[in-house]
Amino acid sequence: MSAVPAVHPLPKALRARRGVLARATCAIGAGLAALPAAAQDAGGLRITPALETSVSAVHSSSATAPGNDTVLQVRPGVQIAVGGGRLRGRLDYGLNAIHRSSSASGLLQGQADTLQNNLNAVLNAELVERWLFVDTTASITQQAISAYGQQSVDGTQINANRTEVSQLAIHPHAQGSLAGWMSYQIGLSADASHAQGAANADSRNTGLSLTLGSPSASAVVGWSLLGTQQTTSFGGRSTDSGRLSLSLLMRPDSDWNASLRGGQETTSIGSLLRQTYNNWGGDLRWTPSPRTTVLVGTDQRYFGRSHQVLLEHRFANSSLRYTSNGGANNAANGSGVGQPVTVYQLFYNQLASAQPDPTLRDQLVRDTLLGLHLDGNAVVPGGFANGGPTLQRRDDLSLSYLGRRSTLTLQAFSSDTRRLDTTTPGVDTAAVRQMGLTGTITYHLTPTSNVNFSGSGLRTPGTATQAGNRLRSAALSWSDQFNKFVSLSATARYSAFDGGVNPYRESALSASLNLRF
């Protein structure tokens, strides 16, 4: 193994961007300093700028970039949380500037220096008290383009099968009561998804919905009438869908909720002309205690049978959660079936036992991720950018334990994805199956320092036309929070990818300095 070379100066283009980032970071700091502390805390507003730098020594056996490399990362970011009044939400943004020493052979143009955006934002606003609301979500993640291409543990690895996916969803809606005898809710939706360098995965969705129902949600017997109209553009093809459904709602006890529904829908997905289908379905929800939830539901739709299952129980120091979802997925819908799961979402679900309150849990998750030196915006291995409407089934099983000095999180999943719209010539309709496992064990050496072992595995079985692959990774890290502003960490990682046209083995040692203002 040859010696790891020194880091070369950043090229002119990246130095210019670095200057912009530095000025932006200084401007954020100056602006926060000018704000009185009371103004920052008013209405539950919390702003936390952050800056992280890391240097890694990497040895890879990849066919495209073998050899030794030094990777320098600079990650300025900001976390904003609002938890009071009519405005609630959070924003977590980071810009990852990556510079590689370019000593590894086979580097393509533009691979030595990379800028990556990471965003996770949710904002709920009550514009008119108890009547008009706007829900907005936005995300920017790094995702695999194809499940059968090269897979990576994180965005620092050189991988032509990885792209940046941006999603934005805006849902204004109004709700109220008509003379006390009927409730109503009318809403609009606008969703968009963009995959950089993969135009066939871009999508847009606009829709209108109207719901009428019985005035009291706690009535023993109630009803609701739902009508929706949606237009979706995916990969250059536009489709229309409409649905009308009447539901009978039953609440025989405070612990039980049930519904039966039926109706019709028309859609042009899967055919060149709109077709009409009969719908029927129902669901049952049981909550015997605040710690236990059981939900099962199914619907007969134009694509066949959809389902939803949730089994969750929170113990004193641990939680167990199983979900199974099957149905149609529109990539523009950030909450659709099979959407990528971020590390933040994974810990947010798993720490429900430790902190049931959503606002306090958000802070607990952020503190936990900081202590474990984990990027909350990173996507849990698995999934890929869709090239059209898909029929997906995904099963997730997660377990968490939060002890006095140790923490355990474990998540396993399996997914099955196939194209719904087969009108485009040459579309591969074979199912894409994936199975994955992610686990983390943390032991606190002192109140501020810990050691962390994490491992993950991802397997994509082959088909008649595609070769399968397997990704495995293990990492051991140490971190210490010197004070509320400064933390330091060191990580050793090994990754192995088998299958496809570019299998590799990679070893990496890295050290990171994190500043929170």
C-alpha positions, 0 to 999 in steps of 0.5 A: 500500500502506497503512502497517503498523499497530502491534500492539494489546494482546492481548485479555483472554482471550488475556492470561489464557492468556499469563499461564498460559503465562508461569507454566508456563514459569517453573515449568519453568525453576525445576524444571530449575534444581533438578535436578542436572546429573547427574540430567538426564544420567542414563540419557541424559535431555535436557530443553531448554525453548525460547521463540521470539517473532516479529513479521511484517508481512504484505500479502495480497490474499485475498478474506476478509482483504485488506490489511496486517496485523501478526502477533505470535507467542509460542511456548513449548515443550520438547524431551525426549529419553531414550536410555538403559536401558529407556526410549527416546524423544523429545517435542517440544511447542510452543504457538503463541500468534498475535495479529493486529492485525485491520487486515485487513478480513474477519476472522471472529470468533476469527481475530484471536487463535489458539492452536495446539498442535504435538506430536511424541512417540515413547516405547518402554518395556521394562516387563519385561526382554526380554518386555513392551514398550509403544510409544506415539506422539502428534502434534498437527499443523495439516492441511488439511480438504479438498484442494480448499479454500484451502491455506496455507504455515503456520498463521499464515495465516487459513484456514477450511480448516485444522484441528488434528488430534491422534493417539494410539497405544498398543501394548503387546506381549509376546514370547518363546519357547515351550520354544525351539521356537517364538517368539511375540508377542501385542499390543494396539493402541489408536489414536485421531484427532481433527480439531477442527471436523471430526467426520467425520474422527474415528476410533478403532481397537482391535485384537489380534494374535498371531504364532507363528513359528520360533524363530530369525530368522536361520534359512535357512528359517522360518515365521510365522503371523499372526492379527489382529482389528480394530474401527474407528470412522470418522465414526460408522460402525463396521467389523470386520476379521480376518485369518489369514496363514501365511508362509514365510520364506527367508534364503539369505544375510545380504544377502537376505530373502524371504517368501511368504504366503497366507491369508484375511481378513474385513471389513465395510469397503465393505459392510454385511455381513462378506465373506471374501477370499483373501490372498496376497503376498510381499516381497524385501529386499536389503541389499548394504551398510549404506548400500544397501537395496532392498525390494519387496513386494506383497499381494492384499487385500480392496481389491485390490493393495497394494505397498511399494517402498524404494530407498535409498543413502547416499553419503559426504555425501549420500543418495537415497531413493525410497519407494512405498506403496499400501494402505488407510489408517486415520487413527487409525493414525499410521504408515499409508499417506499420513499427513502428513510432518513437517519433522522426519521429512523431515530425519530420513530425509535425514540418515541418511547423515550420521549412521546412529545413530538417537540421534545423528541425532535430535540432528543433526536438531534442531540442523540445524532450529534452524540453519535456523530450521525448525519440525520439527513443521510438516507438509510441504505436501500431504495432508488430514484423511480422512473415512473409510477410504481407499485411498491410493498415495503416492510420495516421492523425496528427495535430501539433500547435506550439505557443509562450508558448504552443505546441500541437501534436496529432496523430491517426492511424488505421492499418489492417495486415494479412499474405500474405504467407500462405504456412507455416502450422498453420499460422493464416491468420486472420486480426489483427486490431489496433487503437491508439491515442497519444497526448501531450500538453505542456505549457512553464512556463518560457523560460526554464521550462514547464509542459507537459500532454500526453495521449495515447490509443491503442485498438486491437479488438478480432478475432474468436480465439484471445481475444482483449485488450486495453491500456490507459496511461496518464502522467503529467510532469515538466521539467527545463533546468538549462543551456545548459548542465543540465536539471531536470524533474519529471513525474507522470504516470498512465497506465491501460491494459485490456484484455489478460491473464495479465491485470494490473493497474500501477502508477509511480512517477519518477525523471530524471537528464539529462546531455548533454556535 
